[in-house]
Amino acid sequence: MNAAIRETSFGKMLSIDWQGERTTELLRFDSKGKPHEHDRWEHCVVLRGSGRIIIFQVAFRVRKGDILSIPPGKTHWMDPDLKLGEPFEILLWYSDEPVKLWSPQP
């Protein structure tokens, strides 16, 4: 396992690679991200703050606690609400399959 923190065009990224493959990232946005895409599913959990995740020109407003999955091959980027004064942080991981979300009833 390899982990590295680096400065990016949008802020900071902690990336974790497992067996030579990128599996997980913790992102902190200080500015808008750039459009990009991946060949795997990208699953995002908003840890702090709020903003928009734009997927193929459709904007999804997200905030702390929200979970969003981005299909492979879809152009997307993140746009933080920096005016609110709270950092926009997202934990994400990549997989070959969509996530099944289970929420037990009380």
KAQUIBEL-V193372 format. One record per pair of residues at least 6 apart in sequence whose C-alpha atoms are under 6 Angstrom apart, sorted by the first residue. I is the first residue (numbers start at 0). J is the second residue. D is the distance in whole Angstrom. If there is no record, write none. Layout:
I | J | D
I | J | D
//
This chain:
0 | 16 | 6
0 | 17 | 5
1 | 15 | 6
1 | 16 | 5
2 | 14 | 6
2 | 15 | 4
3 | 13 | 6
3 | 14 | 5
4 | 12 | 6
4 | 13 | 4
5 | 11 | 6
5 | 12 | 5
9 | 28 | 5
9 | 29 | 6
9 | 30 | 5
9 | 31 | 6
9 | 32 | 5
10 | 27 | 6
10 | 28 | 5
10 | 29 | 5
11 | 26 | 6
11 | 27 | 5
12 | 25 | 6
12 | 26 | 5
13 | 24 | 5
13 | 25 | 5
14 | 23 | 6
14 | 24 | 4
15 | 23 | 5
16 | 22 | 6
22 | 92 | 5
22 | 93 | 5
23 | 91 | 6
23 | 92 | 4
24 | 90 | 6
24 | 91 | 5
25 | 89 | 6
25 | 90 | 5
26 | 88 | 6
26 | 89 | 5
27 | 87 | 6
27 | 88 | 5
28 | 87 | 5
31 | 78 | 5
32 | 76 | 5
32 | 77 | 5
33 | 76 | 6
34 | 75 | 5
34 | 76 | 5
35 | 74 | 5
35 | 75 | 6
36 | 72 | 6
36 | 73 | 6
36 | 74 | 5
37 | 71 | 6
37 | 72 | 6
38 | 71 | 5
38 | 72 | 6
39 | 71 | 5
39 | 94 | 6
39 | 95 | 5
40 | 69 | 6
40 | 70 | 5
40 | 71 | 5
40 | 93 | 5
40 | 94 | 5
40 | 95 | 6
41 | 68 | 6
41 | 69 | 5
41 | 92 | 6
41 | 93 | 5
42 | 67 | 6
42 | 68 | 4
42 | 91 | 5
42 | 92 | 5
43 | 66 | 6
43 | 67 | 5
43 | 90 | 6
43 | 91 | 4
44 | 65 | 6
44 | 66 | 5
44 | 89 | 6
44 | 90 | 5
45 | 63 | 5
45 | 64 | 5
45 | 65 | 5
45 | 89 | 5
46 | 63 | 5
46 | 88 | 5
46 | 89 | 5
47 | 63 | 5
47 | 87 | 5
47 | 88 | 5
48 | 62 | 6
48 | 63 | 6
48 | 85 | 5
48 | 86 | 5
48 | 87 | 4
49 | 61 | 6
49 | 62 | 4
49 | 80 | 6
49 | 87 | 6
50 | 60 | 6
50 | 61 | 6
50 | 78 | 6
50 | 79 | 4
50 | 80 | 5
51 | 58 | 6
51 | 59 | 5
51 | 60 | 4
51 | 61 | 6
51 | 77 | 6
51 | 78 | 5
52 | 58 | 6
52 | 59 | 5
52 | 76 | 6
52 | 77 | 5
53 | 75 | 5
53 | 76 | 5
54 | 74 | 6
54 | 75 | 4
55 | 74 | 5
55 | 75 | 6
79 | 87 | 6
//
